[in-house]
Amino acid sequence: MAFDEVYRSIGVVKHVAYVDKVYAGISELRRRAAEPTDGPIDLRLAELRIFSQNGEDGVLFELLRHLPGIRPHFVEFGVGDGWSCNTRLLAEVLGWSGTYFEIDAPSHAALAQRYVNSPAVQCVQAEMTPANVNDQFARAQVPHDLGVLCIDIDGQDYWVWQALDAAYRPAVMIAEVNLSFGPDRAVVEAVGASQDHLTQTWGASLAAMTQLAGSRGYRLVHVDLAGVNAFFVRSDLLADRTIRGTASRSPNYGLHGRDHSLARLYGDGPRVPRPVTDV
């Protein structure tokens, strides 16, 4: 058999395995949906990967089923072509409305094609920055009481959330964090730092993001197993609830025990660190 035929055959098998994983994951979520919601919210065993990069699908689903009455509307930044992101489950399975923001033109075109017949989901080609985030939200008519906001832009995440008008009060906020800064130091890459490539000093530490979250009325509830995303819930929604999650991790990108930096992961040579500032 020629190489290209073998390659295509492997691709078919991988795709079948992927589709099977998706349907198995949805079946698991259906089982979870039947469980009682009057006890503690335990996120430690909730992680499940269907469309998300890591276990974010399961964590988000577990939170949402314990937080009834929140508005079924999401916003996510930096989703690429939409094949793997934290809110695809909401858009394609749970029927939420929402907005995706993606700057890359080819990725945005593929994303828009994915939702071409989904009027409740809009796909905006835009770079989200501290300077334009509120204008972009206003143009997209994002409701102030949206259910989920996810910021994943590999760098200026902290500054964009800080700049977002406090009138926007998502029930659940998911933010990418850089655990290589350590558990205690509140440090962030400088506002306006070059986004050309990742280095070990990209983004914000968990302590910095948690500090910002607290100032906006949010509580850290979990950091995913891969050490990529931190989950925050509006504190008023948890006033009388016991919630158990993992609030501190070491870098574990791809479950390799490494930080989320291309240079560290793939050994592609030294890069100039992004400048950082303590907050």
N, C-alpha and C positions, 0 to 999 in steps of 0.2 A: 504494500500500500504506500502511495506517495506521501511525502511529508505533509503537504497541504491537506490531504484527505484525513490523515491522522489528526492534524490540528483541528480541522472542522469537527471531527467526531468527538474529540475531547471537549470542544466548546459546547456541543449539543448535550453531552452528559452533564457538564457543569451547569448548564441552564436548567435542565430537568431537575437537578438536585436543588438549585436555587428556588424554583417554583414549588417544589415539594416542601422546602423549608418555610416558605411564605404561608402556605396553607396549613401546615402543622402549627406554625406560630399563631395564626388566627384562631385555630381550634383551641389552643392553650389559653388564649385570652378569653374566649367564650367560656371556658371552664372557670377561669378566675372571676369573671363577671357575675357568676352565680354564688360566689362566696359572700358571707355577711360582711357588712362594712361598719358595724358598730364597735369593733374592737380597735386595738392599736394599729397604726399604719406601719407595716414592717417592709422597708425597702431593701433590706440586706439580701433577700432571696428573690427579689422581684425582677432582676435584670433579665431581659429577653431581647434577642436581636431578630427583627423581621426585616425592616427597612433601614434602621439606624446603623451607624458605623459600629457601634458597640451595643451595650445593653440598655440604651436609653429608651427604646420602645416600651420595654416592660416596666421600667420605673415610672415613666410618664403615665402609662395606662393605670398603674396602681394608684398614683396620686389622684388622677382624674375621677376614678370610680369612688374615691373617698371624699371628693369635693363636689357634691351635687349642686346644680343650680348655676354653675359658672357659664359664662357666655361661650358658645362653641365657635370661637374665632381665633385664629393663630396668625402670627407673623414670624418669619424666619429669614435671616440674612445669610448669604454665602452658602447656597445649597447646590452650586454646580448645575448639573443637568437634572437634579432631583431624584436620581436613582437611589442614593443613600443619604437620608437626612432625618432629622428628629421628628418632623411633623408630617411626613408622608403617610403615616398610619392614620393621622387625623383627617387628612384630605381624602384619601382613597378608600379607607375602610369605615371610619366613623362618620364621614359625611360632613365634616366641619367646613366652614368658609374660611378664607384666609388670604394672605399676601406673601409671595416670595419675592425677595430682592436679590438679584444676581448681576454682577457687573460684566462678566465675561460674555462676549457676544455669541460665540458658538454654543456655550452652555445655556445661555438664556434662550436661544432659539430652540434647543432640544427640550428645555423645561416648558416653554410655552406650547410646544407641540404635544407634550405629555398631557397638558390640561386644556387643550384646544376646545374640547366639548364639555368643560367643567366651568360653567359661568360663576360658580361661587368661589373659584380660586383664580386670583389674578397674579400675573408674573410680570414684575417690573424690572427693566434693565437699568440698574443704578448702582453706583458705589456709595455705600453708607458711611458717612463721616460724622464727626461731632458737629460740623458746620451745617449739614443738610438734613440730619435725621428727622427733625421736626417738620420741615417742609415736605419731605418724602412721605411721612405718615399722614400729613394733612391731605396731600394730593391723592393718596390711596384710600382716603376716608377710613382710616383705621379707627375702630371704636376705642374709647378710653378704657372700657371695661373688658378688654379682650381676655381670652382664657389663657393663652400660652404665648410667650415671647421667647424666641431662641436667637441668640447672637453668636455666630460662629464665623468670624472673619480673620482669625489667625493673627491678631495684633491689637487693633484699636478698640477691641470689645468694651473694655472698661470705660474709655472716654466717650464712646457712643452712648452707652447706658447712662453715664453721668449727665450727658447733654440732653438726653430725652426729657421732654416736659414731664414733670411729676404728675400731671393729670392722667397720663397713661399708667394704668394700674393692673397689669396682667395678674391673674391668679397664680400662675406658675411662670417662673423665669429660669431659663436654662442658659448658662454662660460658659464658654470655653475658658479654661484656666491653665496656667503653666506651673506644674508642681515642682519643676526643677529649681524654683526659687526657694524652696523649703517651706515648712509649715507655718512659720511665725512672722517672717518679714513681709510687710505690706509694701510691695514694690510693683511698679507698672512701667512698661516701655513708654518712652517719652511721647507726648501727644504730637502727632504729625510725623512719627518715625517712618522711615522708608519701609514699604511693604514688599520690596522686590523679592525677598526670600526669607525663610525662617532661619533663626539662629536660636541658641539656647536662651537668649534674653527676650524672646517674643512675648507679647501679651501681658497678662497680669497674674500675680500670685493669688493663691486661694485666699490668703489673709486680706489682701487688698480688695478682692471682689466681695468677700464676706462683709468687710467694713462698709463698702459702698451699699451693699444690699441692706444692711442694718439701718443705715441712714435714710433709706427709702421705705422702711417698714417691712422688710423681708427677712426670713429666717433660712439659714442653710440647713437642708435636710439630708443631702446625700451627695457623694462624689462617686461617679461610676467606676467600675472595676478597672477599666483601662486608664483611669486618671486623666480623662479628657474634659468631661463636662461636670459642672457643679449645678445642683438643682436648688432653687430657692422658692419658697412659698410665702405668699403674703401672710404676715403674722396674724392678722385678724381671723383668717380662715382656720388657724390652728389653735385658737385660744383654749379650747377644751379637749384637744386631741393629743394622745400620746403617739409620737412618731419615732421610729427607730431606723437609722441609716448609718452609713459610714461617712464621717465628716472629715477624715484626714487620710491621705494616701501618699505613697511615694510615686514618682513617675513610673508609669506602667503602660506606655503607649503600645498598642498592638499586643498587649499582655507579654511584652518582651522585657519588662523591667527597665525601660529606657525612656528618656524624655522625648517630647513631641518636637523634635528638631531634625530636619532632613540631614544635616551634617552628622549628627550623632547616629542617626538610624542607618544611613546608607554610606557613610564615609566618603562623601563627595567633596572633600577638601575644606580648608578653613574659610570662614566667612567673618566679615566684620560684625561684631555684636551690635544689636540695636541698643541705642542709649536708653537708660532706665532712670526712674525717679522714685523716691520713697513718697508714700502718701499717708 
